[in-house]
Amino acid sequence: MKNIDELNAMAADAFAAAIAPLFERAPRFVASIAEARPFESEEDLFDSARGIAREMPEAEQIELLDAHPRIGGDMTTVSDLSRREQGDEDPNEAWIGEELTALNEAYESRFGFRFVVFVAGRPRRDIIPILERALHAERDEELRRGLDDVVLIAADRMDTLRGPRPLREELREAIALETSRWMVGEIDRDGLIRATHRLVDEGVESPALLALSLANQREELDLAGPVARLMGEIGLGGWDRAQAGQLLAMHAAASILGEVSQPIDGARRIATVSSDPLFRELVARWEADVDGRDTLDAEIRHAAVDLFGEEG
């Protein structure tokens, strides 16, 4: 996929052809985007696309939605990008396809346009409750949501075709820390989502981070899948609770050594997130020996040096 400057420099027909796969080749829509150039950035392109989609005549809006294949439909008839997004059908779970077919038919009969949703790596079975809830929405609300999701899909496809931009090391660390805090129970679901929104607001460009936010908006009960995708995106695929605890223990040890936190506060955190026996012992002794706490603070600092050295 060409960058935004290269796209801006193209003739209108060439530009429309280049971005057409992002929008399942809806002809009038991509032509309208071509007319809106130049764009300052990819974000500007998709913001403009969202505005155009919301403002164009309803017939063109429906044309755009109907250009997308049914979720759970015949995979032999869809584009490569859509096939990749929806994943392979499990022959042992044919009921999922049958349920999606029935729900899609009910949706199209009720609203007069196709159900489109940003799948964001979720398995097909997770789409069923989303589609069921959508059937109870107002038509205007559902039309707007579907059009917005068309643009989210397109942005994700551009990232897929171009390949994700490497995140700066400090952003990778921030994602790893916040996700690890959730994995060990230091923060709850709401805390994880607040951290997710903060990172998005700070300009972190991550399809997996966006997918995690959307999974929460749609009230998915289990966030383990989106979290695993996020960790894989930053190069920590297979990250588990033990690794999360070790990372947080290292962070706490660094806070002790940098005098960001009091030794006992850092020690308590290390004992909690990693169950380190030495720090559990030091915490227990510190709480029991009021008069010896200055000496124990020094022991905690030495233990933090050793932990930091071992992990580093």
Number of C-alpha atoms within 10 A of each C-alpha: 14 13 11 16 13 10 21 18 12 13 11 18 11 13 21 23 16 16 21 17 18 22 20 21 18 20 16 15 20 26 18 17 23 24 11 14 16 15 18 11 13 15 12 14 20 18 15 18 23 19 15 18 24 16 11 13 10 12 9 16 23 17 16 25 24 18 16 20 19 20 25 22 16 12 18 8 10 16 14 11 15 21 17 12 19 19 15 12 16 11 9 7 10 10 12 18 20 13 13 21 16 10 19 24 14 15 19 14 11 12 16 14 21 23 25 25 21 21 21 20 17 17 15 18 15 15 19 19 13 14 19 15 10 17 18 11 12 10 15 10 10 18 23 15 16 22 24 21 18 24 22 22 23 20 18 23 21 19 16 13 12 12 11 14 9 12 14 10 10 9 15 17 14 13 21 20 17 20 25 27 21 19 23 19 14 17 16 13 14 11 15 23 22 14 18 20 17 12 18 15 10 10 9 18 16 20 22 21 23 20 22 26 21 17 22 17 10 12 12 14 9 12 14 11 13 22 21 18 22 23 21 14 18 19 12 15 12 11 17 14 17 14 16 22 26 19 21 23 27 23 16 24 29 19 17 23 18 10 12 12 15 15 23 20 14 27 28 18 21 27 20 18 23 21 16 16 11 14 23 18 12 20 23 12 14 20 11 11 10 10 9 12 15 12 10 19 19 12 15 25 21 15 17 25 16 13 17 17 11 9 10 7
